[in-house]
Amino acid sequence: MVIDIIGAGIGGLTTAIALSKKGIHTRVFEQAEEIKPIGAGIILANNAMQVYQKLGLKEEIEKYGNPISSLKITKPNLRPLSKIDLTYFERKYQTKNIAIHRGILQQLLLNRLGKTELYVNHQLSSITEDKEATFLHFSNGKQIHSSVTLGADGINSKVREFIYPNIPIRKANQLCLRGVIDFELPVQFRHELNEAWGTSERFGFVQIEKNKVYWYALKSFEKSPNEFSFSQLEDSFSNYHPLILEIIKSSNKEQINTAEIADLTPTDKWFKNNICLIGDAIHATTPNIGQGACQAIEDAYVIAECLNKYNINTAFSTYKNQRIEKAHKVVKTSWAIGKMAHPKKPLLANLRNQLLKITPSSLSKKQNERIFQLTST
């Protein structure tokens, strides 16, 4: 059996590696003409690192990334409102949360593909079926017969469009700017993620390697994401901590990733016949709890286990049943946090801050316990 994966992102590549370890042959099709080490930073939370530990990638990822032992939500002046201590989970699962450049992670995954066939410049244009076969058609004119297809092609998935075209994308009316700069944070910030919350904006930063910092800024907009751009960033965060302003001033406009924040309305339609969706293609989430790629990585682990144990239909239904509750909980929680982080009025922001201060740490620990515990297979 050959399994075809559409998309060579984090989820698609991890799935290929997980399947390869089961002795299952895979082909990966990527629309880009070549895979370059682009993108900004990513935090691989404990659940994702547990998967990479099982796949034999833990030490290598730790070598090229930076361990993060706490997550802080702060006021604009970086005074903490809430802190999540991750050391308990580090001890429990013997893995750390790792901040790393997305391009470096992608290259580490590419290096582990082994016998997996990787085809670049293969943008999926359509899928056709007859009674006996499924055919994948690519914009370069190629056509292949596919016994099993996994759509790992992101929130705008062509695979999803074919099997379930009416699942709506939900926009948050927030724009996100991301960048990586040559910078070393003061010692007290080097092993933690800080996210400073204002009213209609917030700013996060984290060290991803010795002399590299990944930062992101989110800004609400009323009608169009074009209302905000990098040139306005310094003014928008002028009342924030001097360290944040220094990070902004150290950034190169040409190296900024800009994207409108959106997710998928939760659905139970994850597969059809011999085609199944994984990662952002089926449960895209807003980035507010840092679980988008991590949930795709969990998908990769679970679907590989299921395809190794069962026939196709049972494998897909088991995968969905094991993953859907947690994935949807992440989507809904992240959406709610995104709204809470961007109140329109200072009075509401002050009320939010007071609630964050009085929220017991045990509640945050319990919430993260559910997220970091891997889906059983």
Buried (B, 14 or more C-beta within 10 A) or exposed (E): EEBBBBBBBBBBBBBBBBBBBEEBEBBBBBBEEEBEEEBBBBBBBBBBBBBBBBBEBBEBBBEBBBBBBBBBBBBBEBEEBBBBBBEEBBEEBEBBBBBBBBBBBBBBBBEBBEEBEBBBBBBBBEBEBEEEEBEBBBEEEEEBEBEBBBBBBBBEBBBBBBBBEEBEEBEBBBBBBBBBBEBEBEEEBBBBBBBBBBBBBBBBBBBBBEEBBBBBBBBBBEEEBEEBBBEEBBEBBEEBBEBBBEBBEEBEEEEBBBEBBBBBEBBEEBBBEBBBBBBBBBBBBBBBBBBBBBBBBBBBBBBBBBBBEBEBEEBBBBBBEBBBEBBBBBBEBBBEBBBBBBBEEEEEBEEBBEEBEEEEEEEBBEBBEEBBBBBEB
